[in-house]
Amino acid sequence: MFDVYLPIAETNFNIFVLIAIGFSVGVLGGFFGVGGAWVVTPALNIFGFPMAYAIGTDLAHIFGKSIVATAKHRKMGNVDIKLGIWSIIGSVIGVEAGAQVVMWLTGKGLAGPVVRYIYMLMLFGLGIYMLYDYATKDKRAAAKAAAAASRVVKEPKKAWNLPPMMTFPASGITISFWTVMGVFFFTGFLSGFLGVGGGFIRMPALIYLIGCPTAVAVGTDLFSVLFAGAYGCWTYAVKGVVDIVAAIYMLIGASVGAQIGVTAVKYIRGYGIRLLFAIMIILAGIAVVFKQINLKPYDAIVVLAGALGMCAVITVRLIIGFRREKYEKMMGLTH
Amino acid sequence: MKRLNLLLLSLGLLLITAVLAGAAEPGEKAVDLGARQVKMEGLSLINAFFAGWYNSNKYVFAVIVTVVMGVIGALIAFVTDLFLKAVGMDVSKIEHHE
């Protein structure tokens, strides 16, 4: 009844499904600073979209959505443009190196299983580390407070201060050029190797390896996703696999979702964002395990259910935060 | 000696970066659907416009897709921003707290 004809994919598709998929990935993208291709592509495919068009259309809508989310993060002071530009430079070199390794593995007939196992290792490893980090945060804060109270002057941790040093005022960090390039080369390498946009690797790398505040990591990562999305949109359109009509409907949903996701960053503390992110990537890891053992369609169902559940949590937290802020403002006015 | 080690390490890292950049070649070739044509019969105005360019020139089609996505993204960002301001949701700079 609510089907629209998609002229490039030459198929009919439900308009509300397109908008809903866009909306949920928009919320996740704006909140976590990721493109979300790992949610959209299987979702479109499950609902009957041909796979080649699912990938191309997904990248096209990611580009539009990233503009919306990055613009808003920038207003909130969450985008470190200088760091974002270095992330693009380092990632491009890394992506190429990763692609070369995949080509070499493909020649040996090992690419499929090796990539999938490393993917699982990455998702579970990162997710469990972030959960551990969240679980021990109070203990670390208490130890820090105790050290401060007893006035024990601790030697600062020795950072790798190999010159040249770079300063990123927006993130409030000074760091070696080699650390920056090394981290982005590594995340780019994984991105090229695993064949993903890389947002879910770059965002935690910005926090744990570069030292960005969580909200700045989210905004800066989105800035990089924007450029990757623009290139992806262009190159897949040239290859003829972008259904622009589907992409527009998804973009409408995604843009509204991205506004919700980005605004929610304001109301949830950095560690809260990390916790939700950890849960989401562990669910993505479980989906890859299901795929590896051929448990179709449960792989895609886990990703979709996880994404929708996470959207609900983020939206509820936003509403609670907004109402509290409004209440506090009112109280401030009455005093 | 320590400085010399640092210098050598820096030069080594620079060399690795340069070699990798030089070695970079286009990755795996995607399935090329460049020659594919879509049917035009019965398409409405906007669908016919997109399908027409898709059939005649994929590069122009790619430019249209990229520009349309960018413009719609920017437009929606602007409009929703106005809407959120109207409902009282502040979108100014935030303080970063972990």
Interface residues (C-beta under 8 A of the other chain):
Chain A: Y5 P7 I8 E10 A52 A60 H61 F63 G64 K65 S66 I67 V68 A71 K72 K75 M76 G77 N78 I93 E96 A97 A99 Q100 V102 M103 T106 L162 P163 W178 M181 G182 F185 G192 P213 T214 A215 V216 A230 C233 W234 T235 A237 V238 K239 G240 V241 V242 I244 V245 A247 I248 L251 I252 S255 V256 Q259 T263 V265 K266 R269 G270 Y271 F322 E325 K326
Chain B: L6 L9 S10 L13 T17 L20 A21 A23 A24 E25 G27 E28 A30 V31 D32 L33 G34 R36 V38 K39 L43 I46 N47 A48 F50 A51 Y54 K58 Y59 F61 A62 V63 I64 V65 T66 V68 M69 G70 I72 G73 A74 I76 A77 T80 D81 L84 G88 M89 D90 V91 S92 K93 I94 H96 H97 E98
